[in-house]
Amino acid sequence: MLIDKVSDALYEYEGIDKGISRRTIQADIQMMRSDKLGYNAPIIIVEKKYYTYEDAEYSITNIPLSTQDLERMNEAVEVLKQFKGFSHFTSLNEVVQKLEDHVYTAANRTESVIEFEKNEQLKGLEYLDIIYNAVINRKAVELEYKSFKARQANTFYFHVWWLKEFKNRWFAVGIRQEDGQVVNLALDRIVTVRIADKVKYLPNDRISATDFYKDVIGVTVAHNSRPSNVLLEVTNQHAPYIETKPLHHSQQVLKRWKSSILIQITVQLNFELEKEIMGFGEGVRVIAPKRLRKSIYRKYKQALDSYDTAWGNHERE
């Protein structure tokens, strides 16, 4: 009997031992017959005794995708392809391509209408996949790493806790084997990386990525530094950009004047904060704290002086 067979299947695959009612089965059959789920199953009753498909070759697992479904899947793949470096996305693209070839052999793929900011020349993207897999498989890695300030590369064991992207650059965040200090390493400074199977992985039981970055702009976190109340005066020309895309989640408008606004963000003072502020040029002026104001002033003065001075052996024309 159909009810018994369905009840047995529910118990075997789902562990449900309550069985199923006649009304539920009849409702499910009606749903399969309809186009609500895209089945349109040709279910018929034979001799008022049992259900079967009118087409013996029919199966709900062989339903072709609609053109709209296929377009959505292709668009999703195009979005995922923006994140190059992860082999998982390449595999997904191949799956969709196989579906497309099987169902709509003559279908033409359309270009994506979503374009992400990306840099195809960025170094280090080739390490994304191995580091990503190291994180999810809880494996330590052996890195050969050369920072911008170092004269030569350094080799050490590293336990990656998460990957962080900022301004189109990727960072591996975790701890060194020898000191346990949480640091972020730029992937474009990695020389070589390999899985260190013989080294026991040190898992993250300290802090979440959200908490780790909550008081900073960018990736540079000072472990012993408290966030400061940063006051910025923003001209009306630049205010819409900063109000619609806040510099930080703590941002709030304190005052509105005729030609500018005063905003406050509560963050640590770091390199990325200064670069973000200077990116607005004359549109943003630091009011407080004095330490940040002096640092920005000094950098602007050095930049101005550089335009009045020949660099190296280059002569001014």
Backbone as a ProteinNet text record, in pm:
[ID]
protein_1_A
[PRIMARY]
MLIDKVSDALYEYEGIDKGISRRTIQADIQMMRSDKLGYNAPIIIVEKKYYTYEDAEYSITNIPLSTQDLERMNEAVEVLKQFKGFSHFTSLNEVVQKLEDHVYTAANRTESVIEFEKNEQLKGLEYLDIIYNAVINRKAVELEYKSFKARQANTFYFHVWWLKEFKNRWFAVGIRQEDGQVVNLALDRIVTVRIADKVKYLPNDRISATDFYKDVIGVTVAHNSRPSNVLLEVTNQHAPYIETKPLHHSQQVLKRWKSSILIQITVQLNFELEKEIMGFGEGVRVIAPKRLRKSIYRKYKQALDSYDTAWGNHERE
[TERTIARY]
83.5	0	87.5	45.7	126.2	157.9	58.5	80.6	190.8	189.1	290.5	429.2	437.2	565.9	625	541.7	589.4	632.1	554.6	588.9	721.9	743.3	870.4	987.1	965.4	1071.1	1103.6	1002.1	1023.5	1104.5	1076.6	1150.1	1294.2	1313.8	1447.5	1539.1	1486.1	1571.4	1569	1458.6	1445.3	1432.4	1411	1395.7	1260.3	1162.4	1028.1	943.8	895	822.9	672.3	623.6	482.1	395	458.4	380.9	329.4	236.9	182.9	35.2	-44.2	-188.4	-225.1	-343.3	-393.6	-410.5	-459.1	-481.7	-350.4	-243.6	-114.1	-64.2	-76.9	-32.9	-113.4	-243.1	-327	-290.6	-260.9	-221.1	-87.2	5.8	137	125	39	19.5	-38.6	-132.8	-189.6	-84	3.4	111.3	204.6	235.4	322.4	255.5	125	53.2	50.1	56.4	46.8	182.2	180.9	305.1	363.3	313	360.8	509	550.9	692	763.9	692.2	753.8	751.8	679.4	679.5	586.1	456.7	356.6	360.4	370.4	387.5	262.3	278.2	163.1	117.2	66	23.7	-120.6	-141	-274.5	-307.1	-436.5	-481.5	-522.8	-466.5	-497	-590.9	-704.9	-804	-848.2	-839.5	-879.3	-806.3	-685.3	-610.9	-474.6	-405.8	-271.3	-237.1	-137.2	-89.3	30.6	42.7	159.7	177.8	292.9	314.6	260	185.9	134.5	249.6	356.2	478.3	575.2	602.2	686.6	829.1	871.6	1007.7	1017.4	901.6	902.2	963.3	1034.7	1086.8	1103.2	1066.9	1079.8	1226.4	1317.9	1460.9	1518.5	1437.9	1486.2	1421.4	1362.3	1293.4	1395.4	1381.1	1474.2	1455	1563.9	1557	1489	1413.9	1353.9	1461.6	1431.8	1526.7	1558.3	1455.8	1476.2	1564.9	1541.2	1625.4	1770.6	1789.8	1925.5	1995.9	1924.7	1984.3	2025.9	1940.9	1974.2	2097.1	2104.6	2219.2	2347.1	2338.2	2455.3	2500.2	2403.6	2436.8	2503.6	2453.9	2514.7	2659.2	2683.3	2818.9	2909.4	2857.5	2936.5	2976	2884	2914.8	3026.2	3013.1	3112.3	3248.7	3248.4	3374	3456	3392.2	3466.3	3571.6	3545.7	3637.4	3733.8	3822.5	3915.2	4015.8	4061.4	4156.1	4098.2	3964.8	3899.8	3858.7	3914.6	3883	3737.6	3674.5	3535.8	3444.5	3472.2	3388.3	3404.8	3527.1	3551	3471.5	3468	3392.3	3244.4	3192.2	3051.5	3020.3	3111.6	3091.6	3082.1	3163.3	3161.7	3030.3	2976.7	2849.4	2738	2732.2	2628.4	2646.7	2771.9	2797.6	2747	2765.6	2717.4	2565.1	2500.2	2354	2308.8	2380	2343.7	2359.1	2469.1	2493.1	2391.1	2349.9	2257.8	2114.6	2072.6	1932.9	1910.2	1998	1983.4	2114.2	2132.8	2257.9	2280.4	2173.3	2186.1	2176.3	2173.1	2155.5	2280.1	2259.2	2370	2385.4	2505.1	2528.3	2536.5	2482.6	2485.6	2592.4	2641.1	2742	2678.9	2760.7	2711.7	2680.4	2573.5	2538.7	2593.9	2668.4	2732.1	2882.7	2945.9	3090.9	3153.9	3237.1	3304.5	3439.3	3482.1	3616.8	3715.5	3810.8	3908.1	4037.8	4144.4	4276.3	4336.8	4335.3	4383.7	4533.6	4607.3	4752	4793.2	4696.1	4726.5	4800.3	4911.4	4990.4	4927.9	4952.1	4908.6	4776.4	4698.7	4568.8	4582.2	4697.1	4717	4726.4	4744.2	4753.3	4618.7	4517.8	4388.2	4331.7	4337.1	4272.7	4337.3	4469.6	4539.2	4520	4518.9	4500	4355.3	4261.6	4120.3	4096.5	4153.6	4137.8	4208.6	4318.6	4388.4	4299.5	4222.6	4133.8	4020.8	3950.5	3833.4	3872	3993.6	4039.7	4126.4	4139.4	4214.6	4355.9	4428.3	4566	4658.7	4775.1	4877.6	4945.4	5005.3	5079.5	5221.8	5310.4	5447.5	5462.5	5493.2	5502	5645.6	5675.4	5796.4	5744.7	5776.7	5710.6	5813.6	5791.4	5882.8	5801.3	5803	5729.6	5799.2	5730.6	5789.4	5915.8	5921.9	6035.6	6151.2	6126.3	6230.4	6328	6454	6555.3	6549.6	6508.7	6500.5	6378.2	6338.6	6218.9	6244.4	6136.4	6142.1	6047.9	6089.8	6007.2	5959.1	5828.7	5772.7	5640.8	5594.2	5464	5357.1	5243.8	5137.1	5004	4919.5	4788.9	4683	4625.7	4532.1	4394.1	4335.4	4201.9	4093.9	4127.2	4031.7	4105	4036	4088.3	4014.7	4088.1	4030.5	4065.9	3962.9	3987	3964.2	4055.3	4039.7	4104.5	4024.8	4074.4	4139.6	4075.3	4122.5	4251	4291.4	4406.9	4357.8	4420.2	4380.9	4484.8	4435.6	4521.9	4483.1	4584.1	4562.5	4583.3	4482.6	4488.6	4494.1	4588.4	4604.4	4721.2	4784	4895	5017.5	5133.1	5259	5276	5347.2	5370.8	5448.4	5546.5	5639.3	5589.9	5501.9	5465.9	5316.4	5230.4	5087.3	5020.9	5091.8	5035.3	4948.9	4829.2	4741.1	4793.9	4821	4874.1	4802.8	4811.2	4757.9	4873.4	4875.1	4981.7	4923.5	4980.5	4933.3	4970.4	4872.9	4900.5	4999.3	5005.3	5097.7	5242.6	5266.9	5403.3	5447.8	5360.5	5396.2	5480.3	5590.2	5678.1	5636.4	5619.9	5571.3	5482.1	5392.8	5307.6	5276.5	5277	5241.4	5175.7	5094	5029.8	5135.3	5134.1	5229.1	5154.5	5146.2	5067.6	5121	5250.1	5309.4	5297.8	5249.1	5234.8	5090.6	5068.6	4933.6	4873.5	4754.3	4685.7	4638.2	4660.1	4615.7	4488.6	4372.4	4244.2	4218.2	4124.1	4084.2	3978.7	4016.2	3919.9	3918.4	3963.5	3976.5	3869.7	3858.3	3778.5	3725.3	3613.4	3557.2	3616.6	3610.1	3661.1	3585.6	3455	3373.8	3421.9	3446.8	3495.3	3636.9	3717.6	3857.5	3869.2	3781.2	3791	3690.8	3615.7	3505.7	3550.9	3675.4	3722.7	3824.2	3831.4	3931.2	3870.3	3938.8	3916.1	4032.8	4006.3	4113.6	4146.1	4275.2	4317.4	4417.9	4472.5	4575.5	4513.3	4530.1	4473.3	4585.8	4585.2	4681.3	4618.3	4676.9	4615.6	4603.8	4693.6	4692.4	4646.8	4578.2	4535.5	4384.2	4340.6	4197.6	4148.6	4025.8	3971.7	3957.7	3974.9	3965	3841.7	3788.8	3679.8	3739.7	3723.1	3780.3	3672.6	3702.3	3609.3	3657.8	3569.3	3603.8	3502.4	3554.4	3467.2	3466.2	3348.1	3333.4	3258.1	3313.4	3246.5	3117.3	3025.6	2898.2	2915.1	3023.3	3048.3	3075.7	3144.8	3182.3	3087.6	3006.7	2918.4	2826.3	2763.2	2674.3	2744.2	2869.1	2943.8	2971.8	3007.8	3040.9	2916.1	2807.2	2684.3	2619.6	2626.9	2565.9	2656.5	2787.9	2882.6	2971.2	2925.2	2998	3139.7	3229	3367.3	3377.4	3284.5	3288	3146.9	3118.9	2982.8	2948.4	3050.8	3027	2997.5	3000	2986.2	2852.2	2859.1	2738.1	2762.3	2659.2	2667.9	2638	2732.5	2715.1	2656.5	2700.1	2652.5	2639	2550.9	2535.2	2546.3	2641.2	2658.5	2615.3	2630.1	2586.5	2669.8	2800.1	2888.7	2955.5	2927	2992.5	2915.6	2957.9	2902.2	3016.1	2985	3082.7	3041.1	3129.7	3099.8	3199.2	3157.8	3245.6	3247.2	3367.4	3382.9	3472.5	3447	3525.3	3607.6	3734.8	3822.8	3964.8	4043.2	4185.9	4251.7	4357.9	4433.1	4533.4	4513.4	4604.8	4631.9	4713.8	4756	4638	4547.1	4433.1	4339.4	4322.9	4239.1	4294.6	4425.2	4486.5	4472.3	4492.6	4478.2	4334	4238.5	4097.8	4064.9	4112.4	4087	4153.6	4279.8	4353.2	4296.7	4222.6	4162.1	4057.4	4004.8	3905.6	3970.3	4103.4	4175	4124.5	4097.4	4053.6	3910.7	3841.6	3701.6	3680.6	3786.6	3775.3	3889.3	3855.5	3955.9	3944.5	4059.6	4061.1	4052.3	3956.1	3941.4	4007.6	3988.8	4047.1	4055.6	4150.3	4244.1	4363.9	4437.4	4550.6	4656.2	4679.2	4782	4753.1	4627.6	4589.6	4594.6	4548.6	4549.6	4692.1	4787.8	4927.9	4985.7	4950.6	5003.4	4954.3	4824.8	4769.3	4830.3	4845.8	4905.2	5047.1	5124.5	5263	5269.9	5182.1	5183.4	5143.3	5043.9	5005.4	5119.1	5188.4	5300	5412.8	5441.6	5545.1	5505.7	5375.9	5328.9	5341.8	5307.6	5318.6	5463.8	5551.7	5694.5	5750.5	5697.2	5749.1	5720.1	5616.5	5585	5677.1	5744.9	5838.8	5982.3	6002.2	6136.8	6149.7	6264.3	6290.1	6321	6264.3	6290.2	6410.7	6506.1	6621.2	6694	6710.9	6784.1	6691.2	6560.1	6465.3	6470.3	6485.8	6490.1	6352	6320.4	6193.4	6197.7	6089.9	6084.3	6023.3
-119.2	0	124.9	226.6	347.1	413.1	419.8	484.4	412.7	280.6	202.5	224.2	226.1	243.8	381.4	484.7	620.1	630.9	570.2	573.1	502.9	389.4	317.7	402	471.1	554.8	672.6	732	843.5	799.1	679.6	628.9	596.9	537.8	495.9	614.6	718.2	829.1	949.8	968	1085.9	1053.3	925.8	888.2	923.9	955	992.7	866.6	842.7	719.3	739.8	860.3	889.3	847.9	804	765.9	888.2	864.3	972.9	945.5	1049.6	1033.1	1025.1	971.2	962.9	1102.8	1195.8	1332.3	1397.3	1374.6	1433.3	1379.1	1247.9	1186.6	1240.7	1253.1	1305	1449.6	1529.4	1668.6	1675.5	1586.6	1584.9	1544.9	1448.2	1405.6	1518.8	1591.4	1705.3	1812.3	1831.8	1928.4	1885.5	1756.9	1705.8	1721.3	1706.9	1721.3	1866.6	1961.2	2103	2156.8	2284	2348	2439.9	2430.7	2518.7	2496.5	2370.8	2337.9	2307.6	2326.1	2301.9	2156.7	2068.5	1926.6	1894.5	1934.5	1897.2	1746.8	1671.4	1525.9	1460.8	1378.4	1312.5	1190.3	1213.6	1104.7	1064.4	934.6	882.7	768.8	737.3	626.4	510.9	395.7	277.4	185.4	159.5	66.3	103	231.9	281.8	212.3	160.9	85.2	146.6	198.6	249.1	365.6	443.7	559.3	519.4	583	562.5	684.5	691.9	798.2	754	840.4	809.1	786.6	864.9	847.2	764.7	644	552.9	606.3	699	752.6	875.6	920.7	1044.8	1022.9	1127.4	1128.4	1273.3	1304.2	1442.7	1483.2	1386.1	1417.2	1453.5	1434	1465.5	1589.6	1671.9	1791.1	1891.8	1938.2	2038.6	2172.9	2248.8	2382.9	2477.1	2570.3	2671.8	2770.3	2845.5	2946.4	3046.1	3085.2	3180.8	3121.9	2992.6	2927.6	2924.3	2890.2	2878.1	3012.8	3116.8	3250.5	3291.8	3260.3	3295.3	3218.8	3090.9	3011	3061.9	3095.5	3148.2	3280.7	3364.6	3492.6	3471.5	3373.8	3343.8	3297.9	3217	3169.8	3285.8	3376.9	3492.6	3575.4	3584.2	3656.5	3585.3	3452.7	3375.1	3377.9	3385.5	3387.1	3512.4	3615.9	3738.1	3710.3	3609.2	3577.3	3469.9	3506.4	3409.4	3365.3	3242.7	3188.9	3071.6	3060.9	2950.3	2846.3	2727.7	2623.9	2579.9	2600.1	2560.8	2629.9	2756.1	2832	2781.2	2739.5	2685.3	2556.7	2474.7	2349.8	2376.9	2476.1	2511.3	2557.8	2632.6	2679.7	2561.9	2459.7	2342.1	2266.2	2259.6	2190.6	2258.5	2391.6	2465.6	2451.6	2449.5	2434.8	2300	2196.4	2064	2062.3	2126.6	2135.5	2208.8	2315.1	2396.1	2316.7	2242.9	2163.8	2051.6	1994.8	1881.1	1923.8	2033.8	2074.4	2167.2	2267.5	2364.8	2372.3	2281.4	2273.9	2397	2461.5	2577.1	2709.3	2703.3	2826.7	2913.9	3044	3138.7	3202.6	3201.3	3261.2	3413.5	3482.7	3628.3	3679.2	3798.2	3857.4	3901.4	3899.1	3938.7	4087.8	4122.9	4264.5	4319.5	4237.5	4281	4277.7	4389.2	4398.2	4439.8	4352.6	4381.9	4447.6	4526	4581.5	4468.2	4458.1	4350.9	4391.9	4323.7	4350.7	4219	4194	4067.2	4049.2	4158.8	4152.9	4135.4	4127.1	4117.4	3988.1	4000.4	3883	3813	3685.3	3609.6	3539	3570.3	3505.7	3354.4	3312.1	3169	3091.1	3163.9	3097.2	3090.9	3156.2	3160.6	3021	2937.8	2807.7	2719.5	2712.1	2625.2	2676.4	2809.5	2865.5	2847.6	2866.8	2845.4	2702.2	2607.5	2467.4	2435.5	2504.4	2485	2526.8	2634.3	2683.2	2584.6	2544.6	2458.8	2317.5	2274.9	2141.3	2144.5	2264.9	2282.1	2226.2	2281.1	2241.1	2361.1	2338	2442.2	2451	2566.2	2582.8	2628.2	2596.2	2646.6	2756.3	2876.4	2991.6	3039	3078.2	3157.1	3296.5	3391.8	3522.3	3634.1	3734.7	3848.5	3977.1	4043.8	4169.6	4278.4	4390.9	4501.3	4556.1	4546.9	4603.8	4506.3	4377.4	4276.9	4270	4243.6	4229.7	4092.3	3993.3	3858.6	3786.3	3681.4	3607	3529.1	3506	3431.7	3312.4	3197.3	3077.3	3039	3011.3	2977.3	2904.4	2841.3	2774.8	2875.1	2868.2	2964.8	2890.8	2932.7	2871.4	2973.8	2957.3	3055.4	3033.7	3142.3	3136	3184.3	3283.5	3329.7	3408.2	3431.9	3514	3647.2	3754.9	3889.2	3962.9	4025.7	4107.4	4254.1	4339.9	4483.5	4556.2	4641.1	4720.8	4633.8	4519	4429.8	4355.6	4358.2	4278.9	4175	4058.3	3949.6	3928.9	3892.3	3870.1	3738.7	3666.8	3547.8	3589.5	3567.2	3610.3	3487.6	3488.7	3375.7	3399.3	3291.6	3304.5	3228.5	3281.7	3212.9	3100.1	2999.2	2885.4	2925.9	3017	3044	3142.3	3237.1	3339.4	3349.1	3292.8	3294.1	3429	3526.8	3659.9	3660.6	3719.4	3726.9	3832.7	3792.8	3883.8	3859.8	3958.2	3939.3	3945.9	3852.8	3842.1	3863	3956.7	3984.4	3869.9	3821.8	3710.6	3748.4	3877.7	3917.8	3922.9	3899	3894.1	3751	3654.7	3514.4	3467.2	3400.7	3346.3	3203.1	3122	2985.3	2948.8	2853.2	2803.9	2656.9	2579.9	2437.9	2391.6	2288.5	2231.2	2161.4	2189.2	2126.7	2017.6	1899.5	1790.5	1743.9	1757.6	1707.1	1805	1924.9	2026.9	2030.9	2021.1	2023.7	2162.6	2166.6	2293.8	2354.8	2485.3	2558.1	2633.2	2584.3	2644.6	2778.3	2850.3	2980.2	2960.2	2984.3	2977.3	3108.6	3216	3345.3	3446	3470	3583.8	3560.8	3623.5	3615	3725.7	3706	3807.4	3939.1	3930.7	4051.6	4132.3	4066.3	4136.2	4189.4	4113.4	4150.8	4283.4	4307	4425.9	4535.7	4518.3	4611.6	4754.7	4775.6	4910.7	4964.6	4904.9	4951.3	4967.3	5047.6	5052.9	4978.7	4878.9	4802.8	4676.2	4641.7	4514.6	4529.6	4649.7	4669.7	4691.9	4592.9	4597.9	4604.5	4708.8	4721.5	4660	4555.2	4478.6	4558.2	4653.5	4729.2	4873.4	4899.9	5035.4	5048.6	5155.4	5181	5265.8	5249	5332.6	5477.6	5568.5	5712.3	5769.5	5876.4	5949.3	6043.3	6009.4	6087	6180.4	6311.1	6411.8	6460.3	6456	6495.5	6595.5	6704.8	6800	6766.9	6748.9	6705.7	6812.5	6854.4	6955.6	6898.5	6987.6	6944.3	6866.9	6894.4	6824.9	6676.1	6645.8	6507.7	6440.5	6518.3	6463.2	6352.3	6366.5	6259	6124.8	6126.8	6002.5	5935.1	6014.9	5958.6	5921.1	5993	5958.9	5832.6	5814.8	5696.6	5574.7	5596.7	5487.6	5523.8	5496.5	5536.1	5480.2	5558.8	5515	5397.2	5394.9	5291.5	5277.5	5161.2	5139.6	5231.3	5290.3	5380.7	5523.5	5549.6	5686.4	5749.1	5875	5952.3	6099.2	6166.4	6308.5	6387.5	6472.6	6551.1	6689	6749.1	6883.3	6899.5	6990.9	7026.6	7177.7	7222	7363.7	7395.1	7518.3	7561	7496.1	7483.6	7434.2	7300.6	7244.1	7119.3	7049.7	6930	6855.5	6806.8	6776.3	6721.9	6579.8	6483	6343.6	6290.4	6187.4	6121.7	5971.6	5913	5768.2	5727.8	5613.2	5565.2	5445.7	5471.6	5370	5383.4	5278.7	5286.8	5371.6	5440.4	5519.2	5426.7	5404.8	5317.4	5371.1	5299.2	5338.8	5350.2	5252.3	5250.7	5368.4	5408.5	5524.5	5649.9	5670.2	5788.2	5785.9	5669.1	5659	5687.4	5642.6	5664	5813.2	5880.9	6024.5	6103	6069.2	6142.3	6117	6007.2	5978.6	6080.9	6155.7	6259	6395.5	6402.7	6527	6642.4	6755.2	6875.6	6865.3	6754.2	6739.6	6700.4	6652.5	6609.3	6669.1	6728.2	6788.6	6726.3	6683.8	6623.5	6732.8	6720.2	6814.3	6757.6	6630	6563.4	6413.5	6347.2	6396.3	6467.8	6540.3	6619.9	6532.7	6415.5	6325.4	6289.1	6258.5	6224.8	6348.4	6460.4	6585.1	6621.3	6609.5	6641.1	6544.4	6417.9	6317.6	6343.8	6373.1	6403.4	6531.2	6632.2	6759	6735.3	6657.1	6630.2	6559.5	6464.6	6390.2	6480.4	6567.5	6660.9	6757.9	6803.3	6895.9	6828.3	6703.6	6629.5	6608.8	6583.3	6565.2	6694.8	6807.1	6936.5	6969.3	6940.8	6967.5	6883.5	6761.6	6673.1	6727.5	6808.4	6868.2	6985.7	7036.5	7147	7099.5	6967.3	6910.4	6800.8	6800.3	6694.9	6565.2	6453.6	6323.4	6257.2	6216.9	6143.1	6218	6151.8	6210.4	6274.8	6278.5	6335.4	6489.1	6553.4	6699.3	6754.2	6864.4	6929.9	6995.8	6982.5	7043	7181.2
0	0	0	-73.9	-90	44	131.9	262.4	339.4	336.2	407.7	347.7	214.8	148.1	180	176.5	206.2	351.9	442.8	584.8	610.4	542.1	556.8	507.1	393.2	336.8	428.9	487.7	580.1	701.4	748.3	864.5	827.3	708.8	666.8	638.5	569.5	525.4	618.8	691.4	776	924.4	957.4	1096.7	1154.1	1067.3	1111.2	1127.6	1249.6	1275.5	1297.5	1267.5	1288.8	1170.5	1062.5	945.5	871	777.8	697.1	670	658.6	640.1	491.6	465.7	328.4	268.9	351.5	303.1	258.6	333.5	297.9	165.5	146.7	21	-96.7	-80.4	-188.4	-222.8	-119.3	-142.3	-214.7	-177.8	-243	-389.4	-417.3	-555.8	-639.5	-581.9	-652.6	-678.9	-583.3	-600.9	-713	-720.9	-827.2	-964.2	-967.8	-1094.6	-1142.8	-1048.7	-1084	-1130.4	-1171.4	-1215.8	-1108.7	-984.9	-878.9	-849.8	-859.5	-836.4	-967.1	-1078.1	-1208.2	-1251.6	-1176.3	-1209.9	-1327.4	-1314.1	-1414.4	-1440.3	-1333.6	-1345.7	-1404.8	-1509.5	-1574.4	-1494.1	-1373.3	-1284.9	-1318.4	-1335.3	-1364.9	-1267.2	-1256.7	-1173	-1264.7	-1240.1	-1322.1	-1246.7	-1310	-1255.9	-1113.7	-1084.8	-953.8	-838.5	-871.7	-770.4	-737.8	-840.3	-813	-904.9	-858.9	-935.2	-1019.6	-1135.1	-1218.8	-1308.6	-1375.6	-1473.6	-1607.9	-1674	-1807.3	-1904.6	-1886.6	-1964.2	-1880.4	-1924.4	-1846.7	-1828.3	-1915.3	-1908.4	-1818.8	-1768.9	-1689.9	-1551.4	-1503.7	-1366.3	-1323.8	-1199.8	-1154.4	-1143.1	-1140.6	-1133.2	-1269.2	-1376	-1510.7	-1568.7	-1483.3	-1532	-1584	-1705	-1757	-1688.3	-1678.6	-1620.7	-1718.6	-1666.4	-1752.5	-1795.6	-1899	-1945.4	-1835.7	-1759.6	-1651.3	-1542	-1507.5	-1406.5	-1452	-1578.4	-1631.5	-1631.1	-1668.4	-1668.9	-1528.1	-1428.9	-1291.5	-1241.9	-1279.1	-1238.2	-1302.7	-1429.3	-1498.8	-1438.6	-1403.4	-1342.6	-1207.2	-1130.9	-1001.4	-1017.9	-1119.5	-1145.1	-1184.8	-1266.6	-1305.7	-1184	-1087.1	-964.2	-888.6	-874.4	-800.8	-869.5	-1001.1	-1075.7	-1049.6	-994	-963.4	-856.3	-773.3	-664.6	-711.4	-799.5	-855.7	-750.1	-762.1	-666.9	-590.6	-585.1	-517.8	-621.7	-613.8	-711.2	-700.6	-581.8	-562.4	-663.6	-694.3	-785.4	-927.9	-961.3	-1093.6	-1112	-1007.7	-1014.2	-1032.1	-961.8	-973.5	-1114.5	-1173	-1309.3	-1405.5	-1383.6	-1470.1	-1456.9	-1335.3	-1313.3	-1391.6	-1381.6	-1452.7	-1602.9	-1647.5	-1790.9	-1841.6	-1759.6	-1798.4	-1807.1	-1710.9	-1714.8	-1840.3	-1869.4	-1985.8	-2114.4	-2125.6	-2245.2	-2259.6	-2147.2	-2150.7	-2181.3	-2120.9	-2133.8	-2251.9	-2263	-2371.8	-2450.6	-2540.5	-2614.7	-2701.1	-2737.1	-2825.2	-2750.2	-2617.6	-2539.8	-2548.1	-2553.9	-2556.5	-2419.6	-2365.3	-2234.5	-2248.3	-2150	-2151	-2056.2	-2082.3	-1995.6	-1863.9	-1758.8	-1626.9	-1624.7	-1551.9	-1537.6	-1406.4	-1333.7	-1209	-1228.3	-1204.9	-1221.4	-1089	-1032.7	-907.6	-932.8	-834.3	-840.6	-820.8	-912	-900.7	-968.5	-932.1	-988	-1031.9	-1161.2	-1213.4	-1192.5	-1170.1	-1153.2	-1007.4	-917.7	-775.9	-745	-675.8	-638.3	-517.6	-506.2	-389.6	-404.5	-510.6	-526.5	-545.2	-594.9	-616.4	-485.2	-373.7	-243.3	-170.8	-225	-158.8	-132.3	-232.2	-222.2	-116	-115.6	-19.6	122.8	140.6	274.9	319.9	228.2	260.4	307.4	236.2	274.2	404.6	432	559.2	676.2	656.2	762.7	788.5	683.4	702.9	744	709.3	748.7	873.6	933.1	1057.4	1045.1	948.2	921.3	936.3	996.4	1003	866.4	837.4	712.4	742.9	652.4	661.5	556.6	602.3	513.9	497.6	377	351.4	318.8	405.3	400.2	402	317.4	310.5	316	430.6	444.9	364.7	346.9	270.1	336.5	467.7	541.2	557.2	536.5	558.9	441.7	475.1	370.4	305.2	380.8	326.7	383.1	314.8	355.6	483.6	557.6	682.7	672.9	722	715.4	855	867.2	997.5	979.1	1088.3	1087.8	1128.9	1060	1084.5	1091.1	1185.1	1203	1162.6	1043.3	987.8	1049.1	1098.6	1158.3	1063.1	981.4	880.8	772.9	662.1	553.3	554.9	528.4	532.1	403	343.2	223.3	257	211.7	231.5	114.9	50.8	-62.4	-169.2	-196.3	-301.6	-267.7	-141.7	-97	2.7	-0.5	87.6	196.9	315.4	430.7	499	545.2	626.8	771.4	854.6	994.1	1084.6	1177.3	1268.4	1361.8	1405.8	1500.8	1450.9	1486.5	1460.2	1561.5	1519.3	1606.8	1732	1714.3	1823.9	1929	1892.4	1990.3	2021.6	1939.1	1967.3	1950.4	1891.6	1870	1744.2	1753.7	1637.7	1541.2	1418.9	1317.4	1185.4	1097	961.5	863	771.8	672.6	533.3	460	324.6	231.6	156.2	66.4	-42.8	-78.1	-184.2	-136.5	-7	45.6	73.3	46.8	65.5	-52.2	-21	-125.2	-158.4	-53.8	-71.1	47.7	24.9	133.2	107.9	214.9	203.1	332	324	442	527.3	657.8	751.3	827.9	770.2	828.8	964	986.2	1109.9	1226.6	1198.4	1303	1349.4	1478.7	1533.7	1519.7	1463.9	1440.8	1572.6	1587.7	1706.7	1671.8	1715.1	1675.5	1743	1687.5	1741.8	1850.4	1972.8	2082.2	2158.7	2091.6	2157.9	2118.3	1988.2	1944.4	1803.7	1772.5	1637.9	1551.9	1421.6	1329.5	1346.4	1370	1387.8	1507.3	1619.4	1738.4	1718.7	1646.4	1625.7	1551.1	1453.3	1368.6	1404.6	1510.9	1537.1	1563.5	1606.3	1639.2	1539.1	1420.3	1323.7	1185.2	1106.8	962.6	900.9	818.3	757.7	833.1	837.1	896.7	1010.2	1028.3	1129.5	1266.4	1354.2	1488.7	1590.8	1673.7	1783.1	1907.3	1959.1	2067.6	2197.6	2220.3	2345.7	2326.8	2216.5	2186.2	2199.4	2267.5	2280.6	2163.9	2124.2	2016.1	2059.9	1964.9	1991.2	1922.6	1979.2	1914.4	1810.8	1685.4	1575.2	1520.3	1524.3	1472.7	1337.3	1239.2	1103.1	1050.4	995.2	928.1	779.7	725	586.5	508.6	395.1	313	255.3	220.8	164.4	33.7	-36.4	-161.7	-138.1	-27.4	2.8	102.2	171.1	274.9	224.9	108	62.2	47	3.1	-15.1	118.6	218.3	349.5	427.3	406.9	477.7	420.8	290.3	229.2	237	251	270.4	389.4	511.5	632.6	636.4	696.1	710.9	806.8	905.6	1008.6	1066.1	1123.7	1176	1292.7	1356.9	1469.9	1425.4	1297.1	1245.6	1282.7	1326.1	1353.9	1322.3	1276.8	1245	1372.5	1414	1536.3	1508.8	1397.2	1364.4	1213.6	1175.7	1035.3	1023.3	943	917	773.4	737.7	604.5	494.8	517.2	411.8	445.5	562.8	602	714.2	746	858.8	947.2	1071.5	1165.1	1199.3	1170.6	1201.6	1304.6	1372.6	1469.8	1443.2	1444.6	1440.2	1556.2	1613.7	1726.7	1681.1	1655.8	1598.6	1652.8	1632.9	1660.7	1552	1589	1491.9	1422.9	1294.7	1222.2	1081.9	1009.9	876.3	780.9	786.7	695.7	719.7	845.4	877.2	810.5	821.1	761	609.1	548.2	402.6	359.2	440.4	408.2	413	515.9	531	418.9	390.4	287.1	148.1	132.6	3.4	-36.6	62.2	32.6	9.5	22.9	-3.7	80.2	13.8	83.4	134.7	102.2	141.3	286.2	352.5	491.8	572.7	686.2	774.9	913.5	969.1	1101.9	1207.9	1296.1	1407.1	1533.3	1557.8	1674.6	1643.8	1714.8	1817.3	1755.3	1837.3	1788.6	1724	1780.9	1727.1	1582.5	1552.8	1415.7	1327.6	1378.4	1301.9	1259.7	1353.4	1324	1221	1233.8	1140.8	998.5	983.9	851.1	795.3	880.7	837.1	786.2	860.6	821.9	686.9	664.9	538	421.7	443.3	337.2	305.6	408.7	388.6	311.7	346	274	128.5	105.3	-32	-110.7	-46.7	-112.8	-144.5	-48.1	-68.9	-182.5	-197.6	-302.3	-441.4	-455.2	-584.8	-616.4	-515.3	-535	-539.5	-530.3	-526	-630.1	-700.8	-798.6	-725.7	-771.8	-710.7	-778.4	-695.5	-747.4	-856.2	-969.5	-1081	-1184.4	-1152.6	-1247.1	-1237.4	-1347.2	-1349.9	-1380.9	-1317.5	-1345.7	-1481.2	-1552.6	-1686.9	-1679.6
[MASK]
+++++++++++++++++++++++++++++++++++++++++++++++++++++++++++++++++++++++++++++++++++++++++++++++++++++++++++++++++++++++++++++++++++++++++++++++++++++++++++++++++++++++++++++++++++++++++++++++++++++++++++++++++++++++++++++++++++++++++++++++++++++++++++++++++++++++++++++++++++++++++++++++++++++++++++++++++++++++++++++

